[in-house]
Amino acid sequence: MLEAHDLAARRGTARLFAGLGFRVDAGSVLVVTGANGRGKTTLLRMLAGLSMPESGEIRLDGAAVEPFSPALRNAVAFAGHALALKDEFSARENLASLVELSGAPAADAEIDAALERVALGSRRSLPARVLSQGQRRRIGLARLALSRRRVWILDEPVTALDAAGAALLAHLVAHHLDGGGLAVAATHAPLGLPPDRVRALSLD
């Protein structure tokens, strides 16, 4: 369970939001919407333990967590809109590096299986610079497929994905929820999940 109580944030002198509160239970996803500049990414970074709110409190399983809390960051898989890939690394090398940085390295066979799962098996040896934006996004999906973190924070996860990629994302998120995980996603595109699993939060 992930909760926010009375969260507020500013960018410079501009107030992004205030008095924000919600709860996301295991098996469900919170979809955050709002116009550009309303604080969607700011909120996601707070929930991932990567930045500090102006005020308010975040709770994980009922216990308050401080900004930059190791407990929160160790529970979260954060997928930002920036892909953080090295252009000269192959798809396989990039995935292995991302998984290693998460603190839960995977075996070679697991890396290969994850790339096959996102339809990149035949392209695993190609440098990332020659892959399309959608294929680069699929490396991020493969990282999620390998993640053992129970809270997924996703910033515009459908961007650059074709219909098949979006369906794959929906399958991965549904599998994560089925396993007792939860997710928070900032997106204007449907995630393809059953309505009873989705809660909405608008920052407009």
N, C-alpha and C positions, 0 to 999 in steps of 0.2 A: 504494500500500500504506500502510495506517495501522496503527500498532502502539501498544500500551500495555504498559508493563513496571512491575510492582510499584506500581501507583497506590494511593494512600490519600487519604481525604478525611474531614473532620470538619465537623459543624455545631454550633458552640458547643463544648460538652464531649462531645457524642455522636459516636462513631465511626460513619461511614456505611459505609465499606468499607475494606479494606486488602489488599495483596498481589494486586491485580487485574491480570491480564495477558491480552491477546488480540491477534489479528492479523486484519485485514480486507483481502482482496485485491481488486484491480480485478475488476468483474463480479459482486461478491457484496454481501450486506447482512447486517449484524449486528443482530439483534433483541434489545433489552435489556428484560427484564421484572423485576418486583419490586413488593412492596407499597408503598403510599404512604409517603413519608418514608425510603425506603431509599437514595436518592441517584441516581436515574435522571437527573433533570434536571441535577444537579451534575456527573455524569459527562459528559453531552452538552456542557455548557458548557466543560468542560476540553478535550474533543476539538475543540471549535470555536475554541479559543484565547481564550475569554472569561473564564476564571477559572483559578486556580492550584491544583494539587493540594497536599496536605500533603506528599507525597513521591512519588517515582516519576518515570517518564519517558514522554513521548509521542514517537513517531518517524513521520515522513512520508517515504516512499520510502527508508527505512533511515537517514535522518539525524535526529538528535535535534532537537526544536524546543522553544524556551523558551515558558513561558506568555506569552500575548499576542503571540506571534511573528507578524510580518506575513506570513511565508511560509505559515504555517498558515492564518491568517485569509483570505488571498487565495485559498486553495485550497478554502475551505469555503462552502457555502450553508447557513445555519442557519435552520430553520423552527421557532420556539418555539411553545408552546401559546397564548401571547398573540399576537393577530393584528396588533397595531400598525397598525391602520387609523384614518384620520381620518374621523369620522362624516359630516362635511359635504362631504367629497370624493366624487366619483363613483367607481364601480368602476374606470373607466379612469384617472382622476387618481390614485387610490391605487396602482394597478399601476405607472403611469409613475413615481411617486415612489419606490416600493420598488425598482424596477429602477435608477433613478438613484442611489439611496443605495448600491447594491451596487457602484458603480463601473464598471458596464458598461451604459450607457443603450441602449435599443432604439429603433428607428425607429417612427413612428406605425403603420405597417402591421403591424409585428411585434407591437405592443401589441394591436391589434385582432384579429389572428389568434390570439394566445394566449387572449384572452377568448372568442373563438368556440370554441376548442378545449375550453374548460371549460364550455361552454353558458351563457356570460354575455354573449354578443354583443348580445342584445336588451335587456339590463339595464345596459349599460356606462355609460349616462348617469345612472343613478339614484344618489342619495347612499347611501353605505354604511349609514347608519342605518336605511334602510327594507328592507335585504336580510335574509334569514333567516341564521341562524348557518351553515347549510350553504353558502349562496351566498357569504357572507363568506370561508369556508374555501376556496372555489374561487378566490378572488382569489389566495390563497397558492399554490394549485396552478398558477395561470397564471404566477406569479413563478418557480416551479421550472421550468416549461416553457421559460422564457426564459433560465434560468441556464446559464452556461458554466463554472461551478465543478465540479470533478471529485469533490469529497467532499460528500455531502449528509448533514446532521445533522438528524433529524426527531424532534420531541418530540410524542408523541401525535397523529400525522398523520391518523388516521382519525376523530378526535373530530368529531361533528356532521355527518359526511358520510352521505348515504343510500347505498343499494346502488350506484347509478350513480356517485356521487362516489367511493366506495371503489374501484370498478372503474377509474375514470379515474386515481386515484392509483397503482394497481397498474401500469397501462399506462405512466405517466410514469416510475415507478421502473425498470421493466423496460427501457424505452428508454434510460434513463440508464446502466444496467448494461451494456446491449449496446454502448454507445459507449465502454466502458472506465472508466466511473465506478464509485464504490463508495458505500455508504450505511450509516449507523448510525441505527437508529430505536428509540425507546422506545415500546412499544405493547403492549397486551394483546389487540388485535384482529388477526386474520390480515391480512397484506399482500397475499394473493392471488398470491404468487410461487411458482415451482417450488421444491420442497424442496431441490434441489441448489444453489440460489443463496442459501440462507438458513442462517446460523449463529445459535445461541441463546446468550445470556448472561443468567443469572439472578442478581440481587443479593440474593435471599432466602437 
